[in-house]
């Protein structure tokens, strides 16, 4: 699903109104009806307090007040903005409200107003729309604080007041809505944290904004949902064999970190990989050999981890396996050190197959990012925010643009993990993931993800495989949370739910 910036949304509105001759008041009435429907469905009693700004977002709220009143609601619409700055359409909606025997009253926070608000069955936030780009202050901030202090169902018009439509950032303060009705097309800030949390349940209402090929084609940000997943992972062809589904080599593990490579290997096996080879230091080989039934471990002549031992011997053994493999995953539990860096540099410089770097594979780049820039193969990085910072990633309040910028600068694929993980492509396209939960915030979950990514990269085009793997990982986590609870679920539980997470299960 395509996600739009505030500027793109405004341009779609303008083209619909000016070039397609769709009356702006018609769009506003349709938006208001969708907003009123949501408010009516959420209300715990037959009264509603509607907070309106002076822009067109406020106009949506004013019109929704009139519609709710016509349905028998006790409604009061409060103007938070400057009446002198009412837009033409908002003023038109005020006149329609007055004609129905109601008014748009100035909010002053008096006791009588507060008593009505606190007794309301639903609150409607129609104060600040998608054009906000400065911190909220004054009366708006006061009302946002009031709304958030009340345990009353709250619905936001288009986007919660105080949220940046482009970054999802909280600009000073923001309404915490239970539900958001967005108009026309979804906005980026509704899908990325913290905006996605503030928006609550998001519904996109078709209000008659017409598509525009130029704007649609210019979109570079997408969400990945169950709809995309169904189209991403095909049914298996019966006329295939294990070689048809990728031959993976996973490199990792060290003394004290035997679980990481095992989890990655098991996740890869459960994600349909044809063959999975697991290269580990020889002093933990016996442990991995006992654990693995489907994946095939082999020993590397190093002691403790990839950081100690015979560097040339390890590289020679890895080279031999790389010749027959289609995807390489390096890093889970590998350990840090000069030999790890040398191994990663060698793989990236000589391999022609896709290479996924996770954990210490990523950390190996921290002192020499040129290793990444000189890569001769497609590279997929799966860092959490701390690892991202170590390799020069700077978030500065905008995770989306940080991920996009890094992937473009270093010509790599990047999965910036976290709530609403972001997958960035070298060409600037980004996918925001919509699955997953807080129960996945446990050591080992990232190893599971890297295994799923590796498996799908051996079966699908990278642009499909990577965001699909991120979604499947989160969806399996959601299934595990449902079965075991967020506190008790483990990374192994995520793997156990993979059969149900794949399409067609």
Long-range contacts (C-beta under 8 A, 24 or more apart in sequence): 1-186, 1-222, 1-223, 1-225, 1-227, 1-228, 2-185, 2-186, 2-216, 2-219, 2-221, 2-222, 3-185, 3-186, 3-187, 3-188, 3-190, 3-191, 3-219, 3-221, 3-222, 3-223, 3-432, 4-185, 4-186, 4-187, 4-188, 4-215, 4-219, 4-221, 5-165, 5-166, 5-187, 5-188, 5-221, 6-130, 6-131, 6-133, 6-165, 6-166, 6-187, 8-215, 8-218, 8-219, 9-130, 9-165, 9-184, 9-185, 9-187, 10-130, 10-131, 11-212, 11-215, 12-184, 12-185, 12-209, 12-210, 12-211, 12-212, 12-215, 13-184, 13-209, 15-210, 15-212, 15-215, 16-208, 16-209, 16-210, 20-210, 22-208, 22-210, 24-89, 25-89, 25-92, 25-93, 26-208, 27-183, 27-207, 27-208, 27-209, 28-56, 28-59, 28-60, 28-63, 28-89, 28-93, 29-63, 30-205, 30-207, 30-208, 31-60, 31-63, 31-157, 31-158, 31-181, 31-183, 31-205, 31-207, 32-60, 32-61, 32-62, 32-63, 32-64, 32-66, 32-67, 32-93, 33-64, 33-67, 34-181, 34-183, 34-203, 34-205, 34-207, 35-60, 35-61, 35-64, 35-124, 35-126, 35-155, 35-157, 35-181, 35-205, 36-64, 36-67, 36-68, 36-71, 38-155, 38-179, 38-181, 38-203, 39-64, 39-68, 39-122, 39-124, 39-155, 40-68, 40-71, 40-73, 40-122, 42-122, 42-153, 42-155, 42-178, 42-179, 43-73, 43-121, 43-122, 43-153, 44-121, 44-122, 44-152, 44-153, 45-119, 45-120, 45-121, 46-72, 46-73, 46-74, 46-121, 47-73, 47-74, 47-75, 47-116, 47-119, 47-120, 47-121, 47-122, 48-73, 48-74, 48-75, 48-76, 48-120, 48-121, 48-122, 48-123, 48-124, 49-75, 49-76, 49-78, 49-116, 49-117, 49-120, 49-122, 49-123, 49-124, 50-75, 50-76, 50-77, 50-78, 50-123, 50-124, 50-126, 51-78, 51-80, 51-107, 51-123, 51-124, 51-125, 51-126, 51-127, 51-143, 51-147, 52-77, 52-78, 52-79, 52-80, 52-81, 52-90, 52-104, 52-126, 52-127, 53-80, 53-81, 53-126, 53-127, 53-128, 53-129, 53-140, 53-161, 54-79, 54-81, 54-82, 54-83, 54-85, 54-86, 54-87, 54-90, 55-81, 55-87, 55-90, 55-128, 55-129, 55-131, 56-87, 56-89, 56-90, 56-129, 57-126, 57-127, 57-128, 57-129, 57-130, 57-157, 57-158, 58-86, 58-87, 58-90, 58-126, 58-127, 59-87, 59-89, 59-90, 59-92, 59-93, 60-126, 60-157, 60-158, 60-183, 61-124, 61-125, 61-126, 61-127, 61-157, 62-90, 62-93, 62-94, 62-97, 62-104, 62-126, 63-93, 63-96, 63-97, 64-124, 64-126, 64-157, 65-97, 65-102, 65-104, 65-124, 66-93, 66-96, 66-97, 66-100, 66-102, 69-100, 69-102, 70-100, 75-102, 76-105, 76-113, 76-116, 77-102, 77-103, 77-104, 77-105, 78-104, 78-105, 78-106, 78-107, 78-113, 78-117, 78-143, 79-104, 79-105, 79-106, 79-107, 80-107, 80-127, 80-139, 80-140, 80-143, 81-127, 81-140, 107-139, 107-143, 109-142, 109-146, 114-146, 117-146, 117-150, 118-150, 118-152, 120-152, 121-152, 121-153, 122-152, 122-153, 122-154, 122-155, 123-147, 123-150, 123-152, 123-153, 123-154, 123-155, 124-154, 124-155, 124-156, 124-157, 125-154, 125-155, 125-156, 125-157, 125-160, 125-161, 125-175, 125-177, 126-156, 126-157, 127-161, 127-175, 128-161, 128-162, 129-157, 129-158, 129-159, 130-158, 130-159, 130-165, 130-187, 130-189, 131-165, 132-161, 132-162, 132-163, 132-164, 132-165, 132-171, 133-164, 133-171, 134-171, 135-171, 135-172, 136-161, 136-162, 136-171, 136-172, 136-173, 136-174, 137-172, 141-172, 141-173, 144-173, 144-174, 144-175, 145-173, 147-175, 147-176, 148-175, 148-176, 153-178, 153-179, 154-178, 154-179, 154-200, 155-179, 155-180, 155-181, 156-180, 156-181, 156-199, 156-200, 157-181, 157-183, 158-182, 158-183, 158-187, 159-187, 159-189, 159-190, 159-195, 159-199, 160-195, 160-198, 160-199, 162-198, 163-189, 163-190, 163-194, 163-195, 163-198, 163-199, 164-189, 164-195, 165-189, 165-190, 167-192, 167-195, 167-397, 167-398, 167-400, 167-401, 168-192, 168-193, 168-194, 168-195, 168-196, 168-400, 169-194, 169-195, 169-397, 169-398, 170-194, 170-195, 170-198, 174-198, 176-200, 179-203, 181-205, 183-207, 183-209, 184-209, 185-209, 186-223, 188-221, 188-400, 188-432, 191-223, 191-420, 191-432, 191-434, 192-399, 192-400, 192-420, 192-422, 192-432, 193-399, 193-418, 193-419, 193-420, 196-419, 196-420, 197-419, 220-404, 220-428, 220-429, 220-430, 221-400, 221-429, 221-430, 221-431, 221-432, 222-429, 222-430, 222-431, 222-432, 223-431, 223-432, 223-433, 223-434, 224-423, 224-431, 224-432, 224-433, 224-434, 224-467, 224-468, 224-470, 224-471, 225-434, 225-471, 226-471, 226-475, 228-467, 228-468, 228-471, 229-468, 229-471, 229-472, 229-475, 229-503, 230-503, 232-460, 232-464, 232-467, 232-468, 232-503, 233-456, 233-460, 233-468, 233-472, 233-502, 233-503, 235-504, 236-272, 241-274, 242-274, 242-275, 243-274, 243-275, 244-274, 245-272, 245-273, 245-274, 245-458, 245-459, 246-273, 246-274, 246-275, 246-326, 246-327, 246-455, 246-457, 246-458, 246-459, 247-273, 247-274, 247-275, 247-277, 247-324, 247-325, 247-326, 247-327, 247-458, 248-273, 248-275, 248-276, 248-277, 248-325, 248-326, 248-327, 248-328, 248-329, 248-454, 248-455, 248-458, 249-277, 249-278, 249-279, 249-318, 249-321, 249-322, 249-325, 249-327, 249-328, 249-329, 250-276, 250-277, 250-278, 250-279, 250-295, 250-328, 250-329, 250-330, 250-332, 250-451, 250-454, 251-279, 251-280, 251-300, 251-306, 251-318, 251-328, 251-329, 251-330, 251-331, 251-334, 251-343, 251-361, 252-279, 252-280, 252-306, 252-329, 252-330, 252-331, 252-332, 252-333, 252-334, 252-359, 252-360, 252-361, 253-278, 253-280, 253-281, 253-284, 253-288, 253-305, 253-332, 253-333, 253-334, 254-281, 254-284, 254-304, 254-305, 254-306, 254-307, 254-333, 254-334, 254-335, 255-281, 255-283, 255-284, 255-304, 255-305, 257-305, 257-332, 257-333, 257-334, 257-335, 258-284, 258-287, 258-288, 258-291, 258-333, 259-333, 259-444, 259-447, 260-332, 260-333, 260-359, 260-444, 260-447, 261-288, 261-332, 261-333, 261-447, 262-288, 262-291, 262-292, 262-295, 263-332, 263-444, 263-447, 263-448, 263-451, 263-491, 263-492, 263-495, 264-329, 264-332, 264-358, 264-447, 264-448, 264-450, 264-451, 264-454, 265-292, 265-295, 265-297, 265-451, 266-292, 266-294, 266-295, 266-448, 266-451, 266-492, 266-495, 267-447, 267-448, 267-449, 267-450, 267-451, 267-452, 267-455, 267-494, 267-495, 267-498, 268-295, 268-329, 268-451, 268-452, 268-454, 268-455, 269-294, 269-295, 269-455, 270-495, 270-498, 270-499, 271-451, 271-452, 271-455, 271-456, 271-469, 271-472, 271-498, 271-502, 272-455, 272-456, 272-459, 272-502, 273-454, 273-455, 273-458, 273-459, 274-458, 276-455, 277-321, 277-325, 279-317, 279-318, 279-321, 281-305, 281-306, 281-309, 302-339, 304-335, 305-333, 305-334, 305-335, 305-337, 305-340, 306-334, 306-335, 306-337, 306-339, 306-340, 306-343, 306-360, 307-335, 307-336, 307-337, 307-338, 307-339, 307-340, 308-337, 308-339, 309-339, 311-339, 311-342, 311-343, 314-339, 314-343, 315-342, 315-343, 315-346, 318-343, 318-346, 318-347, 319-350, 322-347, 322-350, 322-351, 322-353, 325-353, 326-353, 326-354, 326-458, 327-353, 327-354, 327-355, 327-356, 327-454, 327-455, 327-457, 327-458, 328-353, 328-354, 328-355, 328-356, 328-454, 329-355, 329-356, 329-358, 329-450, 329-451, 329-453, 329-454, 330-355, 330-356, 330-357, 330-358, 330-361, 331-357, 331-358, 331-359, 331-360, 331-361, 331-362, 331-363, 331-364, 331-450, 332-358, 332-359, 332-360, 332-361, 332-447, 332-450, 333-359, 333-360, 333-447, 334-359, 334-360, 334-361, 335-360, 336-360, 336-363, 336-364, 340-364, 341-367, 341-368, 341-371, 344-371, 345-371, 348-372, 348-374, 348-375, 348-376, 348-377, 348-379, 349-374, 349-375, 349-376, 350-376, 351-376, 351-377, 352-376, 352-377, 353-377, 354-378, 354-379, 354-380, 354-457, 354-462, 355-379, 355-380, 356-380, 356-381, 356-382, 356-450, 356-453, 356-454, 356-457, 357-381, 357-382, 358-382, 358-446, 358-447, 358-449, 358-450, 359-387, 359-446, 359-447, 359-450, 362-387, 362-390, 362-391, 363-387, 363-390, 365-391, 366-390, 366-391, 369-410, 372-410, 372-412, 373-410, 373-411, 375-411, 375-412, 378-412, 378-413, 378-462, 379-412, 379-413, 380-412, 380-413, 380-414, 380-415, 380-453, 380-457, 380-462, 380-466, 381-412, 381-413, 381-414, 381-415, 382-415, 382-417, 382-446, 382-449, 382-450, 382-453, 383-414, 383-415, 383-416, 383-417, 384-417, 384-418, 384-446, 385-416, 385-417, 385-418, 388-416, 400-430, 400-432, 403-430, 404-428, 404-430, 413-462, 413-466, 415-449, 415-453, 415-466, 415-470, 417-446, 417-449, 421-470, 421-474, 423-466, 423-467, 423-470, 425-463, 429-463, 431-467, 431-470, 433-467, 433-470, 433-471, 433-474, 434-471, 434-474, 435-470, 435-471, 435-472, 435-473, 435-474, 435-475, 435-477, 435-478, 436-473, 436-474, 436-475, 436-477, 436-478, 437-474, 437-477, 437-478, 437-481, 437-486, 438-486, 439-477, 439-480, 439-481, 439-484, 439-485, 439-486, 439-487, 439-489, 440-474, 440-477, 440-481, 440-489, 440-491, 440-494, 442-489, 442-490, 442-491, 443-491, 444-490, 444-491, 444-492, 445-473, 445-477, 445-491, 445-494, 447-491, 448-473, 448-491, 448-494, 448-495, 449-473, 452-498, 472-498, 472-501, 472-502, 475-501, 476-500, 476-501
